Amino acid sequence: MLNLIIRGAALTLMCLVATTGFAQETKRSITKVAGDVYRFQNNFHFSLVTVTDAGVVVVDPINKEASTWLKDNLSSISDKPVTHLIYSHSHLDHASGGAVYADAGARVIAHGNAPEAIDGVAIDERFDDTRNMQIGGKTFELTWLGEGHGKDLITVVVRPENVAFITDAASPKRLPFRNMGRSNIDGWINQIKKIETLDFDIFAPAHGRIGVKSDAADARIYMEKLRERVLAGLKAGKSVDELATSVQMEEYKDWQQYGGWRELNVRGMARFLKDSGQAG
């Protein structure tokens, strides 16, 4: 009887944890990158926060809860409000919740291919290829990366700190997200090539750890090798299941997410090559 009571209590506790989420709080923090440039972490997503003499510039709101938390905790790094919100692109896992800043008066900036409104927030200013902004003693260099991972993806370089905020196109020593869905992977590789032409020192990604410029080239080389090996296998008549086992990309086994996403990367690449008619 005692064992049954203990088991029942344990089951009840597990259900409470699962339904209330009370055992796992959202991980949030603001950490310095360099100079007046910071990254705001919301679990596995990051946004860029730059303190200027004229106000605070945020790249990517992430979501409403994250934006509210950051707005409420900005006093730890500045006494100024958010005056500008820049969208790296319109995918809603990065671009939700912008109204928290826009409704408080922030000017909203996005690429010309972005929708008319992102999560209900109208865009105040659009640009085509590049846009350089001088705000409170800082320079923000916005560059469109072309079509690949989405159609409106941009990179933001902040000077004089020479920090590049790069969202989704690449992360230092980290595999691309799962099966790289919704993307033209050839265009995605070209997006990374565009990043490599930019002048910056510190690579601040929207996912993963801080790196340096050469990490972008490493990310491109990974994708090119993956593409080459999967394409060769498909042309040799191998099934996707066979490739998921044989294309191990072992030289990248120390990269983040290798264990969880390597097989998904292979399957996503195979799907893209077959759907685009390149597999023969």
PyMOL commands that set and color helices and strands:
alter all, ss='L'
color gray80, all
select helices_A, chain A and resi 2-20+64-76+92-95+99-102+185-196+214-235+240-246+250-252+258-275
alter helices_A, ss='H'
color red, helices_A
select strands_A, chain A and resi 28-34+37-42+45-51+56-59+82-86+107-111+117-118+121-122+125-127+130-135+138-144+154-159+163-166+202-205+211-212
alter strands_A, ss='S'
color yellow, strands_A
deselect
rebuild
show_as cartoon
